[in-house]
């Protein structure tokens, strides 16, 4: 079990390093190029703010996921702390999804300039992914809370 957790922690660390690289190198260049190409600075700045907000939500979510893995390693999976971590993870993903809504104006400008309506659909798909993860985490949180309630009732019965 520990090997799997170490592997998942390693994957989280690699994803965080990639996100930092994107924040430091890719996002500033992308914003500048979009401003040069489409000449729409407000949409470009919203684009950058949306990506940086999503990165912040990702980092908070990665930290919560790391804490969830630590709790699983300590055999504390069905505790109120884990439900709290799931709730925080859910809100981090919801925040990332909400901040990604800021990238849609740039996708609209690019789709309008390039006459490619599918580009806007791609932008909507990018925004939808964290929303789906947040909904999944909300369902998981509810299931975990129910399982915790059953466990507490079972502990009181026995």
Beta strands, then each sheet from edge to edge (+ up, - down):
end
